[in-house]
Amino acid sequence: MTCECNHTGMYELLEAIEAAIGSAEPAKREALAKTINAYMNDFPEDYFWAVGPQAPTLLHHIMHAIEPPSKRAALAA
């Protein structure tokens, strides 16, 4: 039995995020890079998600920040 499902995997999600960030204004990308570097320096144990205890929480908040506002409104209703 074969599954003809069309699932979106982790790599498709990461490619979409990369494309969205890549198409942002250079100043916004630079600001994001600086913020990420500052976070890495201030909280290295959390930045390196694979070993950080806050990894699930951080990922959860990042995913909700990326989620379209229309989706958030629909979920809140």
Phi and psi in degrees as a GROMACS rama.xvg file:
@    title "Ramachandran Plot"
@    xaxis  label "Phi"
@    yaxis  label "Psi"
@TYPE xy
-109.114  148.816  THR-2
-98.9443  125.576  CYS-3
-102.314  35.4022  GLU-4
-74.8719  149.09  CYS-5
-117.703  77.844  ASN-6
-86.3194  147.242  HIS-7
-95.9467  120.471  THR-8
-94.0555  -179.57  GLY-9
-59.2351  -40.3185  MET-10
-71.0928  -34.1404  TYR-11
-65.8325  -39.5385  GLU-12
-62.7693  -47.0691  LEU-13
-63.6311  -38.4907  LEU-14
-64.1632  -39.8113  GLU-15
-66.1144  -41.5926  ALA-16
-63.7589  -44.0661  ILE-17
-61.4041  -41.4015  GLU-18
-65.205  -41.0415  ALA-19
-65.3984  -43.5506  ALA-20
-67.4197  -40.6502  ILE-21
-63.9669  -26.644  GLY-22
-91.3092  -2.82844  SER-23
-72.4004  161.447  ALA-24
-57.9541  142.705  GLU-25
-54.9178  -38.3803  PRO-26
-64.3479  -36.9302  ALA-27
-71.3516  -37.5507  LYS-28
-64.9117  -40.8312  ARG-29
-64.3064  -41.6542  GLU-30
-63.7696  -40.5727  ALA-31
-63.9332  -44.7913  LEU-32
-60.6006  -42.3783  ALA-33
-64.9515  -40.0192  LYS-34
-66.0714  -42.4864  THR-35
-62.3921  -43.6165  ILE-36
-63.9987  -40.2415  ASN-37
-64.3651  -42.1115  ALA-38
-63.0244  -42.1326  TYR-39
-60.8408  -42.2343  MET-40
-70.1761  -36.9937  ASN-41
-79.9503  -33.5182  ASP-42
-135.552  64.2865  PHE-43
-60.1529  -33.3376  PRO-44
-68.5177  -27.8251  GLU-45
-88.2344  -31.1776  ASP-46
-61.9472  -43.4663  TYR-47
-82.0536  81.4745  PHE-48
-51.302  -35.4443  TRP-49
-60.6901  -26.9567  ALA-50
-117.471  -6.94103  VAL-51
-80.1094  136.613  GLY-52
-68.1083  -20.6666  PRO-53
-91.82  4.34625  GLN-54
-52.6574  -50.1548  ALA-55
-62.0902  -39.4361  PRO-56
-67.7082  -44.5449  THR-57
-61.7603  -45.7977  LEU-58
-61.9439  -42.0446  LEU-59
-57.604  -47.5431  HIS-60
-67.5761  -37.6898  HIS-61
-63.3951  -45.342  ILE-62
-62.9001  -38.8846  MET-63
-72.7361  -28.9981  HIS-64
-69.607  -31.1707  ALA-65
-81.8643  -29.7959  ILE-66
-56.0202  137.654  GLU-67
-61.1887  143.724  PRO-68
-57.3567  -34.3737  PRO-69
-63.8238  -35.6108  SER-70
-69.0722  -41.7308  LYS-71
-62.2498  -41.5008  ARG-72
-64.7832  -39.7926  ALA-73
-65.9457  -37.9734  ALA-74
-71.4636  -31.6434  LEU-75
-75.2758  -23.6516  ALA-76
